[in-house]
Amino acid sequence: DPFGVSAIGSRWSSTKKHRSERPTHLIDLQDLRRLSSQGIPDRGSHRAVAWRVLLGYLPPETSRWEEVLNRDRTLYRNLVAELFVRPDHGGGA
């Protein structure tokens, strides 16, 4: 898997997405909690991805990860644009 979660031993179940008929992988949160309580290897991005899922930042449905990450990146860019004035765009006296 591209995010490395299956490498830490989480169980995946395949289901079908209604609209696109693409397979969706669903992370078993109980298994992920159990496995992570024994320690998550720091290789690659396993630990970071596991924590994102465990804390609810990423949903257990891996097919939604890209949507969630894109939404949050857009929100962050908009926030930065609102809070910080670039030196070449006014605000000078």
DSSP file with accessible surface (Angstrom, degrees, kcal/mol):
  #  RESIDUE AA STRUCTURE BP1 BP2  ACC     N-H-->O    O-->H-N    N-H-->O    O-->H-N    TCO  KAPPA ALPHA  PHI   PSI    X-CA   Y-CA   Z-CA
    1    1 A D    >         0   0   86      0, 0.0     3,-0.9     0, 0.0     6,-0.1   0.000 360.0 360.0 360.0 149.2    0.0    0.0    0.0
    2    2 A P  T 3   +     0   0  119      0, 0.0     0, 0.0     0, 0.0     0, 0.0   0.713 360.0  48.9 -70.2 -18.7    1.2    3.5   -0.7
    3    3 A F  T 3  S-     0   0   70     41,-0.0    46,-0.2    46,-0.0    42,-0.1   0.498 102.3-126.5-101.9  -6.0    0.8    4.7    2.9
    4    4 A G  S <  S+     0   0   13     -3,-0.9     4,-0.5     1,-0.1     3,-0.3   0.511  71.9 122.8  80.6   4.6    2.6    1.9    4.6
    5    5 A V    > > +     0   0    0      1,-0.2     3,-1.5     2,-0.2     5,-1.0   0.911  69.3  56.4 -71.4 -36.5   -0.2    1.0    7.0
    6    6 A S  G > 5S+     0   0   47      1,-0.3     3,-1.7     2,-0.2    -1,-0.2   0.819  96.1  67.6 -65.6 -24.5   -0.5   -2.6    5.9
    7    7 A A  G 3 5S+     0   0   66     -3,-0.3    -1,-0.3     1,-0.3    -2,-0.2   0.756  93.5  57.4 -67.3 -22.4    3.2   -3.1    6.7
    8    8 A I  G < 5S-     0   0   22     -3,-1.5    -1,-0.3    -4,-0.5    -2,-0.2   0.400 124.0-103.4 -90.5   6.6    2.5   -2.7   10.4
    9    9 A G  T < 5 +     0   0   46     -3,-1.7    -3,-0.2     1,-0.2    -2,-0.1   0.595  63.6 157.0  93.1  10.6    0.0   -5.6   10.2
   10   10 A S      < -     0   0    7     -5,-1.0     2,-0.4     1,-0.1    -1,-0.2  -0.397  44.6-115.5 -69.5 148.9   -3.4   -3.9   10.3
   11   11 A R        -     0   0  144     17,-0.3    17,-1.6    -2,-0.0     2,-0.4  -0.719  28.8-159.3 -88.9 134.0   -6.1   -5.9    8.8
   12   12 A W  E     -A   27   0A  62     -2,-0.4     2,-0.4    15,-0.2    15,-0.2  -0.865   4.6-162.7-110.6 144.1   -7.8   -4.6    5.6
   13   13 A S  E     -A   26   0A  57     13,-1.1    13,-1.5    -2,-0.4     2,-0.4  -0.991  16.8-134.3-125.0 136.7  -11.2   -5.5    4.3
   14   14 A S  E     +A   25   0A  90     -2,-0.4     2,-0.3    11,-0.2    11,-0.2  -0.752  31.1 162.8 -92.7 133.0  -12.2   -4.9    0.8
   15   15 A T  E     -A   24   0A  72      9,-1.7     9,-2.3    -2,-0.4     2,-0.4  -0.857  35.9-108.0-133.3 173.4  -15.5   -3.3   -0.1
   16   16 A K  E     -A   23   0A 136     -2,-0.3     2,-0.4     7,-0.2     3,-0.1  -0.873  21.9-129.2-108.5 140.8  -16.9   -1.6   -3.1
   17   17 A K     >  -     0   0   68      5,-1.6     4,-1.5    -2,-0.4     5,-0.1  -0.704  19.1-136.9 -83.2 134.4  -17.5    2.0   -3.4
   18   18 A H  T  4 S+     0   0  176     -2,-0.4    -1,-0.1     2,-0.2    -2,-0.0   0.919  93.6  37.2 -62.7 -47.4  -21.1    2.6   -4.7
   19   19 A R  T  4 S+     0   0  243      1,-0.2    -1,-0.2    -3,-0.1    -2,-0.0   0.957 130.4  22.8 -74.3 -52.5  -20.4    5.4   -7.2
   20   20 A S  T  4 S-     0   0   58      2,-0.1    -2,-0.2     1,-0.0    -1,-0.2   0.600  87.3-135.9 -95.7 -11.5  -17.0    4.6   -8.7
   21   21 A E     <  +     0   0  110     -4,-1.5    -3,-0.1     1,-0.2    -2,-0.0   0.753  55.2 144.6  60.5  21.1  -16.9    0.8   -8.1
   22   22 A R        -     0   0  135      1,-0.1    -5,-1.6    -5,-0.1    -1,-0.2  -0.724  58.9-102.0 -84.8 144.4  -13.3    1.2   -7.0
   23   23 A P  E     -A   16   0A  84      0, 0.0     2,-0.4     0, 0.0    -7,-0.2  -0.391  35.7-154.0 -65.5 142.2  -12.2   -1.0   -4.2
   24   24 A T  E     -A   15   0A  11     -9,-2.3    -9,-1.7    -2,-0.0     2,-0.5  -0.967   4.8-142.9-117.8 135.5  -12.0    0.7   -0.8
   25   25 A H  E     -A   14   0A  78     -2,-0.4    37,-2.4   -11,-0.2     2,-0.5  -0.859  12.7-161.2 -99.6 131.8   -9.7   -0.4    2.0
   26   26 A L  E     -AB  13  61A  61    -13,-1.5   -13,-1.1    -2,-0.5     2,-0.4  -0.953  12.5-138.3-115.0 122.2  -11.1   -0.2    5.5
   27   27 A I  E     -A   12   0A   3     33,-2.1     2,-1.0    -2,-0.5   -15,-0.2  -0.646  16.4-128.4 -80.5 130.7   -8.6   -0.2    8.4
   28   28 A D     >  -     0   0   54    -17,-1.6     4,-2.4    -2,-0.4   -17,-0.3  -0.697  20.4-162.6 -78.5 106.0   -9.8   -2.3   11.3
   29   29 A L  H  > S+     0   0   48     -2,-1.0     4,-2.8     1,-0.2     5,-0.2   0.852  85.6  55.9 -65.1 -34.4   -9.3    0.3   14.1
   30   30 A Q  H  > S+     0   0  150      2,-0.2     4,-2.4     1,-0.2    -1,-0.2   0.937 110.6  44.9 -63.3 -44.2   -9.4   -2.4   16.9
   31   31 A D  H  > S+     0   0   18      2,-0.2     4,-3.1     1,-0.2     5,-0.3   0.912 112.8  51.2 -64.8 -41.3   -6.5   -4.2   15.3
   32   32 A L  H  X S+     0   0    0     -4,-2.4     4,-2.8     1,-0.2     5,-0.2   0.926 111.1  48.2 -62.8 -42.0   -4.6   -1.0   14.7
   33   33 A R  H  X S+     0   0  129     -4,-2.8     4,-1.6     2,-0.2    -1,-0.2   0.933 113.7  47.2 -61.4 -46.2   -5.0    0.0   18.3
   34   34 A R  H  X S+     0   0  119     -4,-2.4     4,-0.5    -5,-0.2    -2,-0.2   0.949 115.8  44.1 -61.9 -47.1   -3.9   -3.5   19.5
   35   35 A L  H >< S+     0   0   33     -4,-3.1     3,-1.1     1,-0.2    -2,-0.2   0.895 112.1  52.0 -67.1 -39.0   -0.9   -3.5   17.2
   36   36 A S  H >< S+     0   0   27     -4,-2.8     3,-1.6    -5,-0.3    -1,-0.2   0.801  98.0  65.8 -71.0 -24.3    0.1    0.0   17.9
   37   37 A S  H 3< S+     0   0   96     -4,-1.6    -1,-0.3     1,-0.3    -2,-0.2   0.737 100.1  53.2 -67.9 -17.4    0.1   -0.7   21.7
   38   38 A Q  T << S-     0   0  136     -3,-1.1    -1,-0.3    -4,-0.5    -2,-0.2   0.405 129.5 -86.3 -93.5  -0.3    3.0   -3.0   21.0
   39   39 A G    <   -     0   0   51     -3,-1.6    -1,-0.2    -4,-0.1    -2,-0.1   0.138  33.2-120.3 104.3 139.6    4.9   -0.3   19.2
   40   40 A I        -     0   0   14     -4,-0.2     7,-0.1    -3,-0.1    -4,-0.1  -0.960  31.0-114.6-114.7 128.2    5.0    1.0   15.7
   41   41 A P        -     0   0   43      0, 0.0     6,-0.6     0, 0.0    -2,-0.0  -0.261  13.9-139.5 -59.4 146.5    8.2    0.8   13.7
   42   42 A D        +     0   0  112      4,-0.1     2,-0.1     5,-0.1     6,-0.1   0.348  63.2 123.0 -89.9   5.3    9.6    4.3   12.8
   43   43 A R  S >  S-     0   0  170      2,-0.1     3,-1.6     4,-0.0     4,-0.3  -0.418  81.7 -24.2 -65.2 144.2   10.5    3.0    9.3
   44   44 A G  T 3  S-     0   0   78      1,-0.2     4,-0.1     2,-0.1     3,-0.1  -0.254 117.6 -44.4  56.2-132.8    9.0    5.0    6.4
   45   45 A S  T 3> S+     0   0   55      1,-0.1     4,-2.5     2,-0.1     5,-0.3   0.111  98.8 118.2-119.3  21.5    5.8    6.7    7.5
   46   46 A H  H <> S+     0   0   21     -3,-1.6     4,-2.5     1,-0.2     5,-0.2   0.919  77.9  44.4 -56.6 -49.8    4.2    3.9    9.4
   47   47 A R  H  > S+     0   0  100     -6,-0.6     4,-2.5    -4,-0.3     5,-0.2   0.936 114.4  48.6 -64.8 -45.3    4.1    5.6   12.8
   48   48 A A  H  > S+     0   0   53      1,-0.2     4,-2.1     2,-0.2    -1,-0.2   0.922 114.1  45.5 -62.4 -44.2    2.8    8.9   11.4
   49   49 A V  H  X S+     0   0    7     -4,-2.5     4,-2.1     2,-0.2     5,-0.2   0.928 111.7  52.3 -66.6 -43.0    0.1    7.3    9.4
   50   50 A A  H  X S+     0   0    0     -4,-2.5     4,-3.0    -5,-0.3    -2,-0.2   0.929 110.9  47.5 -59.7 -44.8   -1.0    5.1   12.2
   51   51 A W  H  X S+     0   0  131     -4,-2.5     4,-2.6     1,-0.2     6,-0.3   0.891 108.4  54.7 -65.0 -38.9   -1.3    8.0   14.6
   52   52 A R  H  <>S+     0   0  107     -4,-2.1     6,-2.0    -5,-0.2     5,-1.6   0.903 113.8  41.8 -60.5 -39.9   -3.2   10.1   12.0
   53   53 A V  H ><5S+     0   0    5     -4,-2.1     3,-1.2     4,-0.2    -2,-0.2   0.932 114.5  50.3 -71.8 -46.2   -5.8    7.2   11.8
   54   54 A L  H 3<5S+     0   0   36     -4,-3.0    -2,-0.2     1,-0.3    -1,-0.2   0.859 111.6  48.3 -62.1 -35.2   -5.9    6.5   15.5
   55   55 A L  T 3<5S-     0   0  130     -4,-2.6    -1,-0.3    -5,-0.2    -2,-0.2   0.504 115.8-114.0 -85.2  -3.4   -6.4   10.2   16.4
   56   56 A G  T < 5S+     0   0   59     -3,-1.2    -3,-0.2    -4,-0.3    -2,-0.1   0.556  84.8 118.8  86.3   4.1   -9.2   10.5   13.8
   57   57 A Y  S   <S+     0   0  101     -5,-1.6    -4,-0.2    -6,-0.3    -5,-0.1   0.915  81.2  37.4 -68.4 -41.6   -7.4   12.9   11.5
   58   58 A L  S    S-     0   0    2     -6,-2.0    -2,-0.3    -9,-0.2    -1,-0.2  -0.914  93.1-123.2-107.4 138.6   -7.6   10.4    8.7
   59   59 A P        -     0   0   17      0, 0.0     6,-0.1     0, 0.0     5,-0.1  -0.361  22.8-114.2 -74.2 159.5  -10.6    8.2    8.3
   60   60 A P  S    S+     0   0   30      0, 0.0   -33,-2.1     0, 0.0     2,-0.9   0.731  99.5  86.8 -66.3 -19.0  -10.3    4.4    8.3
   61   61 A E  B >   -B   26   0A  63    -35,-0.2     3,-1.9     1,-0.2     4,-0.4  -0.720  67.8-160.6 -83.6 108.0  -11.4    4.3    4.7
   62   62 A T  G >  S+     0   0   22    -37,-2.4     3,-1.3    -2,-0.9     4,-0.5   0.773  84.9  69.8 -64.0 -23.8   -8.2    4.8    2.8
   63   63 A S  G 3  S+     0   0   26    -38,-0.4     4,-0.4     1,-0.3    -1,-0.3   0.732  98.6  51.4 -66.8 -17.9  -10.1    5.9   -0.3
   64   64 A R  G <> S+     0   0   90     -3,-1.9     4,-2.5     1,-0.2    -1,-0.3   0.532  84.5  89.4 -93.8  -8.3  -11.0    9.2    1.5
   65   65 A W  H <> S+     0   0    0     -3,-1.3     4,-2.9    -4,-0.4     5,-0.3   0.910  86.3  49.2 -58.6 -46.1   -7.4   10.0    2.6
   66   66 A E  H  > S+     0   0  140     -4,-0.5     4,-2.7     1,-0.2     5,-0.2   0.934 112.0  49.2 -61.3 -42.5   -6.6   12.0   -0.5
   67   67 A E  H  > S+     0   0  110     -4,-0.4     4,-2.4     2,-0.2    -1,-0.2   0.935 113.7  45.9 -60.9 -46.9   -9.8   14.0   -0.2
   68   68 A V  H  X S+     0   0    4     -4,-2.5     4,-2.6     2,-0.2     5,-0.2   0.934 114.3  47.4 -64.3 -45.9   -9.2   14.8    3.5
   69   69 A L  H  X S+     0   0   14     -4,-2.9     4,-2.5    -5,-0.2     5,-0.2   0.920 112.7  48.7 -65.3 -41.3   -5.6   15.8    3.0
   70   70 A N  H  X S+     0   0   74     -4,-2.7     4,-2.2    -5,-0.3    -1,-0.2   0.920 111.9  49.8 -64.0 -41.9   -6.4   18.0    0.0
   71   71 A R  H  X S+     0   0  124     -4,-2.4     4,-2.4    -5,-0.2    -2,-0.2   0.946 113.6  44.9 -61.0 -46.9   -9.2   19.7    2.0
   72   72 A D  H  X S+     0   0   31     -4,-2.6     4,-2.4     1,-0.2    -1,-0.2   0.868 111.1  52.8 -70.1 -34.4   -6.9   20.3    5.0
   73   73 A R  H  X S+     0   0  126     -4,-2.5     4,-2.6    -5,-0.2    -1,-0.2   0.911 110.5  48.6 -65.1 -39.8   -4.0   21.6    2.8
   74   74 A T  H  X S+     0   0   58     -4,-2.2     4,-2.5     2,-0.2    -2,-0.2   0.926 110.9  50.1 -64.7 -44.6   -6.4   24.1    1.1
   75   75 A L  H  X S+     0   0  102     -4,-2.4     4,-2.3     1,-0.2    -2,-0.2   0.914 111.6  49.1 -59.6 -41.5   -7.7   25.2    4.5
   76   76 A Y  H  X S+     0   0  155     -4,-2.4     4,-2.7     2,-0.2     5,-0.2   0.937 110.3  49.6 -64.3 -46.6   -4.1   25.7    5.7
   77   77 A R  H  X S+     0   0  147     -4,-2.6     4,-2.4     1,-0.2    -1,-0.2   0.912 112.1  48.9 -59.8 -41.7   -3.1   27.7    2.6
   78   78 A N  H  X S+     0   0   88     -4,-2.5     4,-2.0     2,-0.2    -1,-0.2   0.905 111.0  50.0 -64.9 -40.4   -6.1   29.9    3.0
   79   79 A L  H  X S+     0   0   86     -4,-2.3     4,-2.4     2,-0.2     5,-0.2   0.935 111.1  48.2 -63.1 -45.7   -5.4   30.5    6.7
   80   80 A V  H  X S+     0   0   50     -4,-2.7     4,-2.2     1,-0.2    -2,-0.2   0.924 110.8  51.7 -61.8 -41.7   -1.7   31.4    6.0
   81   81 A A  H  < S+     0   0   73     -4,-2.4    -1,-0.2    -5,-0.2    -2,-0.2   0.872 112.7  46.3 -63.5 -35.9   -2.9   33.8    3.2
   82   82 A E  H  < S+     0   0  155     -4,-2.0    -1,-0.2    -5,-0.2    -2,-0.2   0.877 117.4  41.2 -71.9 -39.5   -5.3   35.5    5.7
   83   83 A L  H  < S+     0   0  113     -4,-2.4     2,-0.5    -5,-0.2    -2,-0.2   0.773 110.6  54.8 -85.3 -26.4   -2.9   35.8    8.5
   84   84 A F     <  -     0   0  138     -4,-2.2     2,-0.5    -5,-0.2    -1,-0.1  -0.925  65.4-150.7-118.6 132.3    0.3   36.8    6.8
   85   85 A V        -     0   0  107     -2,-0.5     5,-0.1     6,-0.0    -3,-0.1  -0.861  23.3-127.4 -97.2 125.7    0.8   39.8    4.5
   86   86 A R    >   -     0   0  149     -2,-0.5     3,-2.2     1,-0.1    -5,-0.0  -0.512  19.1-124.3 -71.1 138.7    3.5   39.3    1.9
   87   87 A P  T 3  S+     0   0  131      0, 0.0     3,-0.4     0, 0.0    -1,-0.1   0.811 109.1  54.4 -55.6 -30.9    6.0   42.2    2.0
   88   88 A D  T 3  S+     0   0  111      1,-0.2     3,-0.1     3,-0.0    -2,-0.1   0.439  97.1  70.2 -86.2   4.8    5.5   42.9   -1.7
   89   89 A H  S <  S-     0   0  115     -3,-2.2    -1,-0.2     1,-0.3    -3,-0.1  -0.309 105.8 -90.6-120.1  53.3    1.7   43.3   -1.4
   90   90 A G  S    S+     0   0   50     -3,-0.4    -1,-0.3     1,-0.1     3,-0.1  -0.237  75.5 123.7  83.6-166.4    1.2   46.5    0.6
   91   91 A G        +     0   0   84      1,-0.3     2,-0.1    -3,-0.1    -1,-0.1   0.454  53.6 133.9  84.8   0.2    0.8   47.2    4.2
   92   92 A G              0   0   74     -5,-0.1    -1,-0.3     1,-0.1    -4,-0.0  -0.425 360.0 360.0 -84.5 160.5    3.7   49.7    3.9
   93   93 A A              0   0  157     -2,-0.1    -1,-0.1    -3,-0.1    -3,-0.0  -0.646 360.0 360.0-105.3 360.0    3.7   53.2    5.4
